[in-house]
Amino acid sequence: MAGKWHLSRRTMLRGLGAAISLPFLDVMDNSPLFGADNKRPTTRLAYLYIPNGVANGAWQPEEVDSQGRIQKLNAWMDSLNPYIDDITIFRNIWTPRGNGHIAGTATWLTGGGFDGERLNAGGASVDQIAAKHFKKTTLLPSLELSTRGEGIFTSSLPRNTLSWIDSETPASRDIDPRIVFDRMFRAGKSGLSNRSVLDLVLSDAKRLKRRVSNADQHKVEEYFESIRAIERRIQFAELQQLRAKSTPGLERALIRPDAEIPEDHGQYIRTMMDMIVLSFWSDATRVCTFMLDHGQSNRYFNFIDGVKGTWHALSHWKDISGKTEDDDKRTSWSTRDEKRDMYNRVTQWHTEQVAYLINRLSKIQEQGQSLLDNSMIVYGSSLADGHEHEAKDLPLVLVGKGGKSIKAGRVLGSNKDLSMSSLHLAMLKRLGVPSNSFAESSSPLGLS
């Protein structure tokens, strides 16, 4: 029966106050009206940003053969080793005019200039150009995600903005996993927040499953279980806060985030990563940015074994007295090597969170490929070595094959500087965005 009818790519399951986009199913018609056809896979784009750069040498592979193919990554990038065939690492790529924690963050995706005196990022960011292209295609044009900031720079607009609608208008960002979830799966203010979104669409889901193949039923079940897992995680965070409020002294003794934000920073990051997976899997959006922290983050990573001090202080690894302007005035280090090792451990920890996202994307199948194969995930920073505030040879890795359009598993670049604007232009081309230039570049970076 399933072979006698087709679903639109934009079919949604609906219930009281809820609507769920579906993943790609065999029974769907892949109508060109919604940006897909039978020859071209649906490609997604995400930019994952970390501030404060990385120590010199902590990003480049340990072994590369004579053809530029990556054989082994270094210890700090080790979590990406299972995905060597899916990654591209760049050499000597840079942002033309952006530098420092303010300008570098604000122009990382615009390729524009920022003088620190006037709010002008130089133009729309690459993700917002792509979002405009998909505006009538997906439920949400794009997602702009960020963690809740920590430290004295949390109120600095340019340090907290990657995405720009135009040169002077920042795109709003979401720091709350539950709000992101509701944007994708809840319609309006239903007052049914205590009920599972899947329960609300249950009857519609049952009707669908009676009409599709066993393979499609399995895809739907797998997708639903992922949604339920996130619902359980959000509910657990809410229960933890209620427990704190009902336990004398506990709420005063612990500084807890709101219920929507997990207390554990690693869990927080991974929940946001799960939002990216669901948004791509359901085709709720094809464009996403995620600031894993704001520019010049002063977050403490003391929960990492052997690490002490704030991230920004660690990035200035040559200063060990604990008395410079970058320090908290109570943490010091014995040697530069010790401090640089801690700096590298923070880099390693963030790369492990990215590896979690990559692993999830690699296990989801659609259109005969994995969701990772059909994605382009750019991960990196607007600074190179944090101590020097270098804007040359930026730490950047591209993960995914963009629907077979990217030849991965290698290092790209030479002794000649490459503009990151050329990388942005190459991304837009692969999304089908009609654009012949981006910022100062009219030559897309060769990735195939």
C-alpha positions in Angstrom: 0.0 0.0 0.0 2.9 2.3 0.8 4.0 2.3 -2.8 0.7 3.7 -4.1 0.8 7.0 -2.4 3.4 9.7 -1.5 3.9 12.1 1.3 5.0 15.7 0.8 8.4 16.4 2.2 6.7 19.0 4.4 4.1 16.6 5.9 3.9 17.2 9.7 2.2 15.2 12.5 -0.1 17.4 14.4 -1.9 17.3 17.8 -3.2 19.9 20.3 -0.6 22.6 20.4 2.1 20.5 18.7 3.5 19.9 15.3 6.4 17.5 14.3 8.3 17.6 11.1 9.2 14.2 9.9 12.6 12.9 8.8 13.2 11.8 5.2 11.1 8.7 4.5 11.2 6.4 1.4 7.5 7.2 0.8 8.2 11.0 0.5 8.0 12.5 -3.0 11.1 14.8 -2.6 9.2 17.5 -4.4 11.5 20.2 -5.9 9.0 22.7 -4.4 10.8 22.2 -1.1 14.4 22.5 -2.3 15.1 18.8 -3.0 15.2 16.5 -6.1 16.1 12.9 -6.7 19.6 13.8 -7.9 20.8 16.3 -5.3 20.8 15.4 -1.6 19.5 17.9 0.9 22.6 19.6 2.3 22.8 21.3 5.8 25.2 23.8 7.1 26.4 24.5 10.7 29.1 26.7 12.2 30.4 25.8 15.6 32.4 28.6 17.3 34.9 28.5 20.2 36.6 31.7 21.4 40.1 32.2 22.7 41.9 30.3 20.0 44.1 27.3 20.5 47.8 26.9 21.4 50.1 26.9 18.4 50.4 23.4 17.1 47.4 22.0 19.0 45.2 21.7 15.9 47.4 20.3 13.1 47.4 16.5 12.4 50.2 14.4 13.8 50.6 12.4 10.6 49.8 13.5 7.0 51.0 11.6 3.9 52.6 13.1 0.8 49.2 13.6 -0.9 47.9 15.6 2.1 45.7 12.8 3.4 45.3 12.8 7.1 46.7 9.6 8.7 46.4 10.5 12.4 45.3 13.5 14.5 47.1 14.8 17.5 46.2 14.1 21.1 44.0 17.2 21.5 41.9 16.3 18.4 42.0 12.6 19.1 38.2 12.3 19.5 37.9 13.0 15.7 40.1 10.2 14.6 37.2 7.8 13.9 36.0 10.4 11.4 39.3 11.1 9.6 37.7 10.3 6.2 34.9 12.9 6.9 37.1 15.9 7.9 39.0 18.6 6.1 41.6 20.6 8.1 42.8 24.0 6.7 46.2 25.6 6.8 46.8 29.3 6.6 43.2 30.3 6.5 42.4 33.7 8.0 39.8 36.4 8.4 40.6 39.4 6.2 39.9 42.2 8.6 38.5 40.7 11.8 40.9 40.2 14.8 40.8 40.1 18.6 38.0 39.0 20.8 35.5 41.7 19.7 36.2 42.1 16.0 37.1 38.5 15.4 33.9 37.1 16.9 31.6 39.7 15.2 33.1 39.2 11.7 33.9 35.5 11.7 30.9 34.8 9.5 30.7 38.2 7.7 34.3 38.7 6.5 33.8 42.3 7.2 35.6 44.9 9.3 34.8 46.0 12.9 36.6 48.9 14.4 35.2 48.5 17.9 33.7 52.0 17.9 30.7 51.6 15.7 28.3 48.6 15.6 28.9 47.5 12.0 29.9 43.9 11.2 30.5 44.6 7.5 27.4 42.8 6.1 25.1 39.9 6.6 26.7 36.7 7.9 27.0 33.7 5.7 24.4 31.7 7.7 21.8 34.5 7.4 22.3 34.6 3.6 21.7 30.9 3.5 18.7 31.3 5.9 17.1 33.8 3.5 17.5 31.3 0.7 15.7 28.6 2.7 13.1 31.0 4.2 10.1 29.4 2.3 11.6 25.9 2.4 11.8 24.9 6.0 9.9 25.5 9.2 12.7 27.7 10.6 15.0 29.6 8.3 17.9 29.0 10.7 18.8 28.4 14.4 21.2 30.6 16.3 22.3 28.8 19.4 24.7 29.8 22.2 25.5 28.8 25.7 24.7 31.1 28.5 27.8 33.3 29.1 30.0 33.3 32.1 32.3 36.1 33.1 32.6 39.9 32.7 31.9 40.0 29.0 28.5 38.3 28.9 26.8 41.7 28.1 29.1 42.6 25.2 27.0 42.4 22.1 29.9 41.9 19.5 31.5 39.2 21.7 28.1 37.4 21.8 27.1 37.7 18.1 28.1 35.5 15.2 25.0 35.9 13.1 24.1 39.2 11.5 20.9 39.9 9.5 22.7 42.9 8.1 25.8 44.9 9.0 24.1 46.5 12.0 21.4 44.0 13.1 22.4 41.0 15.1 20.3 37.9 14.9 18.8 36.9 18.2 20.3 33.7 19.7 18.7 31.0 21.9 20.5 29.7 25.0 17.7 27.6 26.4 17.3 24.0 25.0 13.6 23.9 25.9 12.8 27.1 23.9 14.6 25.6 20.9 12.7 22.4 21.3 9.4 24.2 21.5 10.2 26.3 18.4 10.6 23.1 16.4 7.8 21.0 17.9 5.2 23.1 19.6 2.7 25.4 17.9 1.5 28.4 19.9 0.7 28.6 23.6 -1.2 25.4 24.3 -0.9 25.3 28.0 0.0 21.6 27.7 3.7 21.9 28.6 3.5 18.9 31.0 2.5 16.5 28.2 5.0 14.9 25.8 4.9 16.4 22.4 4.7 12.9 21.0 1.6 12.1 23.1 -0.1 15.1 21.5 0.4 13.8 18.0 0.0 10.1 18.8 -3.1 9.4 16.8 -1.7 11.1 13.7 1.5 9.1 14.2 -0.4 5.8 14.4 -2.3 6.5 11.1 1.0 7.3 9.4 2.7 4.1 10.6 -0.1 1.9 9.3 0.6 3.2 5.8 4.4 3.2 5.5 6.9 0.4 5.0 8.7 -1.4 7.8 11.9 0.5 7.0 10.0 3.8 7.3 8.4 2.6 10.5 11.9 2.0 11.9 13.0 5.5 10.9 10.0 7.1 12.6 10.5 5.0 15.8 14.2 5.9 16.0 13.4 9.6 15.4 10.6 9.6 18.1 12.9 7.9 20.6 15.4 10.7 20.1 12.7 13.3 20.8 11.6 11.4 23.9 15.2 11.3 25.2 15.5 15.0 25.0 12.1 15.5 26.7 13.2 13.3 29.6 16.5 15.3 29.9 14.6 18.6 30.1 12.1 17.2 32.6 15.0 15.9 34.7 16.5 19.5 34.8 13.1 20.8 36.0 12.9 18.2 38.7 16.4 19.0 40.0 15.4 22.6 40.4 12.2 21.7 42.3 14.3 19.5 44.6 16.7 22.4 45.3 13.7 24.6 46.2 12.2 22.0 48.5 15.5 21.2 50.4 16.3 23.7 53.2 19.6 25.5 52.5 20.4 23.7 49.2 19.0 26.4 46.9 21.0 29.0 48.8 24.2 26.9 48.8 24.2 26.1 45.1 24.0 28.6 42.3 21.8 26.8 39.9 20.8 27.8 36.3 17.2 27.9 35.4 15.4 24.6 34.9 15.7 24.8 31.1 19.6 24.9 31.3 21.3 21.8 32.6 23.6 22.5 35.6 26.4 20.2 34.1 28.1 22.2 31.4 28.9 19.1 29.3 25.3 18.0 29.5 24.2 21.5 28.5 26.5 21.5 25.4 25.3 18.1 24.3 21.7 18.9 24.7 22.2 21.9 22.4 24.1 19.5 20.0 21.0 17.3 20.1 18.9 20.3 19.1 21.1 20.6 16.0 20.7 16.9 15.2 16.9 17.1 15.5 16.7 20.3 13.5 18.6 18.7 10.6 17.0 15.3 10.9 13.5 16.7 10.8 14.4 19.3 8.2 13.1 21.9 10.6 16.0 24.0 9.4 19.1 23.5 7.2 21.2 26.2 8.7 22.6 26.6 12.2 25.2 28.4 14.2 26.3 27.5 17.7 28.5 29.6 19.9 30.0 27.0 22.3 30.9 30.1 24.3 31.0 33.8 23.8 34.1 35.7 22.6 36.7 36.2 25.4 34.9 33.7 27.6 36.0 33.8 31.3 34.3 30.4 32.0 36.1 28.2 34.5 36.9 24.7 33.3 38.0 23.3 36.7 35.7 20.4 36.1 38.3 19.1 33.6 40.9 17.0 35.4 44.1 18.9 35.8 42.7 22.3 34.7 42.4 25.5 36.8 41.7 29.1 35.9 39.4 30.7 33.4 39.5 29.9 29.7 40.6 33.4 28.7 43.4 33.4 31.3 44.6 30.0 30.0 44.7 31.3 26.5 47.4 33.7 27.6 49.5 30.7 28.5 52.8 32.6 28.6 51.7 34.6 31.6 51.9 32.3 34.7 52.0 34.7 37.6 48.3 35.0 38.0 48.6 38.8 38.3 48.0 40.0 34.8 44.8 41.7 33.6 43.7 38.4 32.2 43.8 36.5 35.5 41.4 36.2 38.4 44.2 37.2 40.8 43.9 34.0 42.8 45.1 31.3 40.3 48.7 31.0 39.2 50.7 28.3 37.4 54.1 26.8 37.9 55.4 26.8 34.3 54.3 27.8 30.8 54.2 24.2 29.8 51.8 23.4 32.6 49.5 26.3 31.6 49.6 25.5 27.9 48.7 21.9 28.7 45.6 23.1 30.5 44.7 25.4 27.6 45.0 22.4 25.3 42.8 20.3 27.6 40.1 22.8 27.2 40.5 22.6 23.4 40.4 18.8 23.7 37.2 18.9 25.8 35.3 21.1 23.3 36.5 18.8 20.4 35.0 15.9 22.3 31.6 17.6 22.4 31.9 18.2 18.6 32.7 14.5 18.2 29.5 13.7 20.0 27.5 15.7 17.4 29.4 14.0 14.5 28.8 10.6 15.9 25.0 11.2 16.2 24.9 12.6 12.6 26.9 9.6 11.3 24.3 7.1 12.6 21.3 8.6 10.9 20.5 7.4 7.4 18.6 9.3 4.7 18.6 9.3 0.9 21.0 6.4 0.9 23.7 8.4 2.9 24.3 9.4 6.5 23.1 12.8 7.8 26.8 13.6 8.3 27.5 12.9 4.6 24.8 15.4 3.7 26.1 18.1 6.2 28.9 20.7 6.3 30.0 21.4 9.9 32.6 24.1 10.2 34.2 24.1 13.7 36.8 26.5 14.9 37.8 29.9 16.3 38.4 33.5 15.1 41.8 33.4 16.8 44.8 31.2 16.3 47.2 31.2 19.2 45.3 32.9 22.0 48.3 34.5 23.6 49.3 36.4 20.5 45.7 37.1 19.4 46.8 35.8 16.0 44.2 36.0 13.1 46.4 34.0 10.7 46.3 30.2 10.4 43.0 29.9 12.2 42.0 26.6 13.8 39.3 25.4 11.4 38.0 22.0 10.5 35.2 21.1 8.1 33.3 17.9 8.9 31.0 16.2 6.4 30.9 15.8 2.6 28.1 18.2 1.6 26.2 15.6 -0.2 29.2 14.1 -2.0 30.5 17.5 -3.1 33.5 17.6 -0.8 36.6 15.5 -1.0 37.3 15.0 2.7 40.1 13.3 4.7 42.8 15.8 3.9 44.6 19.0 4.8 44.0 21.9 2.5 46.2 24.9 2.1 49.7 26.0 1.4 52.2 28.7 2.4 49.8 31.2 0.8 47.2 32.8 2.9 43.6 31.7 2.2 40.6 33.9 3.0 37.9 32.4 5.1 35.5 34.4 2.9 36.3 31.9 0.1 35.3 29.1 2.4 32.0 30.8 3.1 31.4 31.2 -0.6 32.1 27.6 -1.2 29.5 26.6 1.5 26.9 28.9 -0.1 27.5 27.3 -3.5 26.9 23.8 -2.1 23.6 24.9 -0.6 22.4 26.1 -4.0 22.5 29.8 -2.9 23.0 31.9 -6.1 26.0 34.0 -5.1 29.1 35.0 -7.0 30.9 36.7 -4.2 31.1 36.9 -0.4 32.7 39.9 1.4 36.0 40.5 -0.5 36.1 37.0 -2.2 34.7 36.1 -5.6 36.6 32.7 -5.7 35.1 29.8 -3.8 37.6 27.6 -2.1 38.1 24.4 -4.0 36.8 21.5 -1.9 36.1 18.8 -4.4 
